Amino acid sequence: MPRNRRTTAAALAATAALSLLVPACTGSAGSGATDDPKANTTLTFWHGWSAPGEVKAIEANIRAFEDKHPNIKVRIVKGITDDKLNQALRAGGSNAPDVVSSFTTDNVGRFCATSALADLGPFLGRSGIDPATTFLPQMAKYTEHDGKRCAVPLLGDAYGLYYNKKAFAAAGITTPPKTFSEFDEVAKKLTRPTADGYEQLGFMPNFQGYETTFEHYAAQFGVRYFDGSGKSNLAKDPASKALFAWQKNLVGKLGGFRKLERFRTGLGDEWGPKHPFHTGQVAMQLDGEWRGKMASDARLPFEIGAAPLPVPDDQVAEYGKGYLSGTVLGIAQVSKKQNAAWELVKYLSTDTDAVVSFANAIHNVPSTVAALTSPKLNNDPLYRTFVDIAQHPKSAHAPSSVNGGAFLLTAQDLGVRYESDREKDLDAGLRKTDAQVDKDNEQAR
């Protein structure tokens, strides 16, 4: 399932909404479940999927759960945004959800810190489930905050590089690049500029391009966001400086910020058939595993390939890694049916057949170790590239934060200012970014 990109305003609004949860969600999370999971009951499950195929797939898994638990019926509510979810988790009441899923992994820190979602530790312990060995370790990590697990992963996303094989062949390129110096050369070689734009652009590097965000780049550079005391660390981190310098340098090599921006603003919708990678306007695309299926559905007139996104030249030994995110699943702290809700969460997130069938249906990466090695898992070579990226030990998500993903947006905003020359002094910009992140995090506590 592709994650709809967040605008800065939307993401900050979601973070603000989460901050309202603090006064409403009190008590000892995970300790008050007294309902009988074997009693006849109805759970309300809210999820964000809306495309017909995705909705059909999650409903099939729910029906399979009901077959195994005939005493539990599930009322499904589709297409729920995090804004609606946050409001319901705060308000409670008879119409509130018992089980929820969210596409916004960046909000896990907030969900846990405010006890909007119940602590799943006791449930996992009673069921004999060790998250560190049941789930892919990298995905288990992004579903907890400060030692508290208020969510579990429900399928994941891995990011890598798609490339147009026809464009590669025409340019005499035989293999995808592994380092960023090689990548820069390939991107420039694939670029055919015109007076006011591009006949073909090798790669869109701008921070507001499709998926070319700070956090996606940061996974390749190994950015250390915070120091040991929890303070923002970007100004002191050589990897963050290297990231911004590399990105701006590539922007210059490919025609400059203004020319690239003019081209970017005229490109087709990210989720439609006129995506610039589909149309051949862009020859290489940073994206997730879902793009392969979308490209197949669009019946492109050229063959595509997939590979890990390159890494800095001094990290070539870590080639194969990538950024990870995914859907998270939890139990509403306000739910009065937490034991029954756990049965649904446990089934959707740990039953191997359920996880594999769902992953195959919506072209996402499984989140459990058993599902990743299942012979029933989709064997398409493009898809398998992202399965491998997900399992790379250095693949990672950004760290959780009490302020949700606000710190990522602050870094992204610096990137936009720097690439456009509105921020001339990178070191000063990094120091200002650190100060803003620390201020925001302090206010969120």
C-alpha positions in Angstrom: 0.0 0.0 0.0 1.6 3.3 -0.9 1.7 5.8 1.9 0.2 9.1 0.9 2.9 11.8 1.2 2.3 14.3 3.9 2.4 18.0 3.4 4.2 19.9 6.1 1.0 21.4 7.3 -0.9 18.1 7.4 1.9 16.4 9.3 2.2 19.2 11.9 -1.6 19.2 12.3 -1.5 15.4 13.0 1.3 16.0 15.6 -0.7 18.8 17.2 -3.8 16.6 17.3 -1.8 13.9 19.1 -0.7 16.4 21.7 -4.3 16.8 22.7 -4.4 13.1 23.9 -2.4 13.8 27.0 -5.2 14.8 29.4 -7.6 12.2 28.1 -5.4 9.1 28.2 -4.3 8.4 31.7 -3.9 5.3 33.9 -1.8 2.2 33.6 -1.7 1.2 30.0 -2.3 -2.5 29.4 -3.2 -3.3 33.0 -6.9 -2.7 33.0 -8.2 -5.4 30.5 -10.9 -7.4 32.3 -13.1 -8.6 29.4 -13.4 -12.2 28.6 -12.0 -12.8 25.1 -14.1 -16.0 24.8 -17.4 -14.1 25.3 -19.6 -13.0 22.4 -18.5 -9.5 21.5 -18.1 -7.1 18.6 -14.9 -5.2 18.0 -14.6 -2.0 16.0 -11.5 -1.9 13.7 -10.4 1.3 12.0 -7.9 1.3 9.2 -6.7 3.7 6.5 -6.9 1.6 3.3 -9.3 2.9 0.7 -8.4 1.4 -2.7 -10.8 -1.4 -3.6 -8.2 -4.1 -3.8 -6.7 -3.1 -0.4 -10.0 -3.0 1.3 -10.9 -6.4 -0.1 -7.7 -7.9 1.1 -8.0 -6.6 4.7 -11.6 -7.7 4.8 -10.6 -11.2 3.7 -8.2 -11.4 6.6 -10.9 -10.2 9.1 -13.3 -12.8 7.8 -10.6 -15.5 8.3 -10.1 -14.2 11.8 -13.9 -14.4 12.5 -13.9 -18.0 11.2 -11.3 -18.9 13.8 -12.9 -16.9 16.6 -16.7 -17.3 16.0 -17.5 -15.5 19.3 -15.9 -12.2 18.0 -17.4 -10.1 15.2 -15.5 -7.2 13.7 -17.1 -4.0 12.5 -14.7 -2.5 9.9 -14.4 1.2 9.2 -12.1 2.0 6.2 -10.3 5.1 5.0 -9.5 6.5 8.4 -6.9 9.3 8.6 -4.7 9.9 11.6 -6.6 13.1 12.3 -9.8 11.2 12.7 -8.0 8.4 14.6 -6.5 10.9 17.1 -9.9 12.5 17.8 -11.5 9.1 18.4 -8.7 7.9 20.7 -9.1 11.0 22.8 -12.9 11.1 22.9 -13.7 7.4 23.6 -17.3 6.5 23.7 -19.4 3.7 22.1 -18.4 4.6 18.6 -14.6 4.7 19.3 -12.4 2.0 17.8 -11.0 -1.0 19.7 -8.3 -1.8 17.2 -6.6 0.7 15.0 -4.0 0.8 12.3 -2.0 3.8 11.1 0.3 4.4 8.2 2.2 7.0 10.1 5.1 5.2 11.8 6.5 8.6 12.8 3.6 9.0 15.3 4.5 5.9 17.3 6.5 7.9 19.8 3.5 10.1 20.4 1.1 7.2 20.6 3.2 5.5 23.3 4.2 8.7 25.2 0.5 9.8 25.6 -0.9 6.3 26.2 -3.3 6.8 23.3 -2.6 3.2 22.5 -2.4 0.5 25.2 0.9 -1.0 26.2 1.1 -4.3 24.4 3.9 -5.7 26.5 1.6 -7.6 28.9 -0.4 -9.1 26.0 2.7 -10.2 24.2 4.2 -11.7 27.3 1.0 -13.7 28.2 1.0 -15.0 24.6 4.6 -16.0 24.7 5.5 -13.7 21.8 8.9 -12.1 21.7 8.8 -9.1 19.4 12.6 -9.2 18.8 12.4 -12.7 17.3 8.8 -12.7 15.9 9.0 -9.5 13.9 11.8 -8.3 11.7 14.0 -6.5 14.3 14.2 -3.3 12.3 10.4 -3.1 12.2 10.0 -4.2 15.8 12.2 -1.2 16.7 9.9 1.4 15.1 6.8 0.2 17.0 8.1 1.0 20.5 9.2 4.2 22.3 11.5 4.4 25.3 11.0 0.7 26.1 7.2 0.9 25.8 5.6 -1.1 23.0 2.2 0.4 22.1 2.1 -1.0 18.6 3.2 -4.0 16.5 4.1 -3.9 12.8 1.4 -4.9 10.2 3.3 -5.2 7.0 6.2 -2.9 6.1 7.6 -0.7 3.3 11.2 -0.8 2.1 12.6 2.0 -0.2 15.0 1.4 -3.0 15.8 2.6 -6.6 13.7 1.8 -9.6 15.3 2.4 -13.0 14.3 2.4 -16.7 16.2 -0.4 -18.4 15.6 1.1 -21.8 17.1 4.4 -20.8 20.0 2.6 -19.2 20.7 0.7 -22.3 20.5 3.8 -24.5 23.0 5.5 -22.3 25.3 2.5 -22.2 24.8 1.8 -18.5 24.8 -1.9 -17.7 24.3 -2.0 -13.9 22.6 0.2 -11.3 25.1 2.3 -9.3 26.1 1.3 -5.8 27.7 4.5 -4.5 26.5 8.1 -4.7 29.5 9.2 -6.8 28.5 6.5 -9.3 24.9 7.5 -8.9 25.7 11.2 -9.7 27.4 10.2 -12.9 24.6 7.9 -14.0 21.9 10.6 -13.2 23.8 13.1 -15.3 24.4 10.7 -18.1 20.6 9.9 -18.2 19.6 13.6 -18.2 18.7 15.2 -21.6 18.0 18.8 -20.9 16.1 21.2 -23.1 16.2 25.0 -23.0 13.4 25.3 -20.4 13.2 21.8 -19.0 14.1 18.2 -19.7 13.4 15.7 -22.4 14.5 13.1 -19.8 15.7 13.7 -16.2 18.0 11.1 -14.7 16.7 11.6 -11.2 14.7 14.2 -9.3 16.8 15.1 -6.3 14.8 18.0 -4.9 13.5 17.6 -1.3 9.9 18.1 -2.4 10.1 15.5 -5.1 8.3 12.2 -4.9 9.8 10.3 -2.0 13.0 12.3 -2.1 12.6 13.3 1.5 15.3 14.0 4.2 14.5 10.8 6.2 14.7 8.6 3.1 18.1 10.0 2.2 19.2 9.9 5.8 18.8 6.1 6.0 21.5 5.7 3.4 23.9 8.2 5.1 23.4 6.7 8.6 22.3 10.0 10.1 22.4 10.1 13.9 19.4 12.4 14.7 19.9 12.6 18.5 22.8 12.4 20.9 22.9 10.2 24.1 21.0 12.8 26.1 18.2 13.1 23.5 19.3 16.4 22.1 19.2 17.1 18.3 22.5 16.1 16.9 22.5 17.2 13.2 25.0 20.0 13.5 27.5 17.7 15.1 26.8 14.7 12.8 29.2 14.4 9.8 26.6 12.2 8.0 23.9 14.9 8.1 26.4 17.5 6.6 27.4 15.0 4.0 23.8 14.4 3.0 22.9 18.1 2.5 26.2 18.7 0.6 25.7 15.7 -1.7 22.1 16.6 -2.4 22.8 20.2 -3.2 25.7 19.2 -5.4 23.5 16.8 -7.4 20.9 19.5 -7.8 23.5 21.7 -9.3 24.8 19.0 -11.6 21.3 18.3 -13.0 20.5 21.9 -13.9 20.0 23.8 -10.7 17.1 24.2 -8.2 14.9 26.5 -10.2 15.0 24.5 -13.4 14.4 21.3 -11.5 11.5 22.9 -9.6 9.8 24.1 -12.7 10.0 20.6 -14.1 8.8 19.0 -10.9 5.7 21.2 -10.6 4.5 20.1 -14.0 4.9 16.3 -13.4 1.9 13.9 -13.1 0.4 12.7 -9.9 2.4 10.4 -7.7 -0.3 7.8 -7.4 -1.7 8.0 -10.9 -0.7 6.4 -14.3 1.1 9.7 -15.3 3.7 9.3 -12.6 7.0 10.7 -14.2 8.7 7.4 -13.9 5.8 5.7 -15.7 5.9 8.3 -18.5 9.7 8.1 -19.0 10.2 11.7 -17.9 12.4 10.5 -15.0 14.7 7.6 -15.6 15.4 6.6 -11.9 13.0 6.8 -9.0 13.4 6.5 -5.3 10.3 4.6 -4.1 8.8 1.7 -2.2 7.9 -1.9 -3.1 4.4 -0.9 -4.3 5.8 1.0 -7.3 6.6 -2.2 -9.1 2.9 -3.3 -9.0 1.7 0.2 -10.0 4.1 0.2 -12.9 2.9 -3.2 -14.0 -0.7 -2.1 -13.8 0.2 0.9 -15.9 1.5 -1.4 -18.7 4.7 0.6 -19.3 6.3 0.4 -22.8 9.7 -0.4 -21.3 11.1 -2.8 -18.8 12.1 -1.6 -15.3 14.6 -2.9 -12.8 15.0 -2.4 -9.0 18.0 -2.2 -6.8 18.9 -0.7 -3.4 19.5 3.0 -3.3 23.2 3.8 -3.4 25.2 4.6 -0.3 28.0 7.1 0.4 31.3 6.0 -1.1 32.8 5.4 2.4 29.9 3.1 3.3 30.0 0.8 0.3 30.1 -2.2 2.6 26.6 -1.4 3.7 25.1 -1.3 0.2 21.8 -3.0 0.2 20.2 -1.1 3.0 17.3 1.3 2.8 14.6 3.3 4.6 11.9 1.3 6.3 8.4 2.2 7.4 5.0 0.5 7.4 1.6 0.1 8.9 1.4 -0.2 12.7 -1.4 -1.9 14.7 -2.5 -1.2 18.2 -5.3 -1.3 20.8 -7.1 1.9 21.8 -6.4 2.7 25.5 -10.1 3.7 25.8 -11.3 0.3 24.6 -13.3 -1.8 27.1 -12.6 -4.9 25.1 -8.8 -5.1 25.1 -8.4 -8.8 25.6 -10.7 -9.6 22.6 -8.9 -6.8 20.7 -5.6 -8.5 21.4 -6.9 -11.6 19.7 -7.5 -9.6 16.5 -4.1 -7.8 16.8 -2.3 -11.0 17.4 -3.9 -12.8 14.4 -3.4 -10.0 11.9 0.2 -9.3 12.9 1.6 -12.8 13.7 -0.4 -15.5 11.9 1.9 -16.4 9.1 -0.7 -17.3 6.5 -2.6 -14.1 7.3 0.5 -11.9 7.0 1.7 -13.6 3.8 -1.7 -13.5 2.1 -2.1 -9.8 3.0 1.4 -8.9 1.8 0.8 -10.7 -1.5 -2.5 -9.0 -2.0 -1.4 -5.4 -1.5 2.3 -5.8 -2.5 3.8 -4.9 0.9 6.7 -6.5 2.7 5.8 -9.0 5.5 6.8 -7.9 9.0 7.4 -11.3 10.6 10.4 -13.5 10.2 8.3 -16.5 9.4 6.3 -14.7 6.7 9.5 -13.4 5.1 10.7 -17.0 4.6 7.4 -18.5 3.6 7.3 -20.4 0.3 3.9 -18.8 -0.3 5.4 -15.3 -0.5 5.3 -13.5 -3.9 8.5 -14.5 -5.8 8.5 -11.6 -8.3 12.1 -10.4 -8.7 11.3 -6.7 -8.4 9.3 -7.3 -5.2 12.0 -9.6 -3.8 14.5 -6.7 -4.2 12.6 -4.9 -1.5 12.1 -7.9 0.7 15.9 -8.2 0.7 16.3 -4.5 1.5 13.9 -4.9 4.4 16.0 -7.7 5.9 19.4 -5.8 5.6 20.7 -5.3 9.1 21.4 -1.6 8.5 18.0 -0.8 7.0 16.2 1.5 9.4 13.4 3.9 10.2 14.0 7.3 11.9 14.0 7.1 15.7 10.8 7.6 17.6 10.1 10.9 19.2 7.7 12.4 21.7 7.0 15.0 19.0 6.0 12.5 16.3 7.7 13.3 13.0 8.0 17.1 13.6 11.8 16.8 13.8 11.9 15.3 10.3 9.9 18.1 8.9 12.2 20.6 10.5 15.2 18.9 8.9 13.3 18.7 5.6 12.6 22.5 5.8 16.3 23.2 6.2 17.0 21.0 3.1 14.5 23.1 1.0 16.1 26.3 2.2 19.6 25.1 1.5 19.0 23.6 -1.9 17.3 26.9 -3.0 20.1 29.1 -1.6 17.7 30.7 0.9 20.0 29.2 3.6 23.6 30.1 2.7 25.4 28.8 5.7 24.8 25.1 6.2 26.5 24.9 9.7 24.4 27.8 10.9 21.3 26.2 9.4 22.0 23.0 11.2 22.5 24.7 14.5 19.2 26.5 14.1 17.5 23.3 13.2 18.9 21.6 16.3 17.6 24.4 18.5 14.2 24.3 16.9 13.9 20.5 17.3 15.0 20.7 20.9 12.5 23.4 21.6 9.6 21.5 20.0 10.5 18.3 21.8 10.6 20.1 25.1 7.2 21.6 24.6 5.7 18.3 23.6 6.8 16.6 26.9 
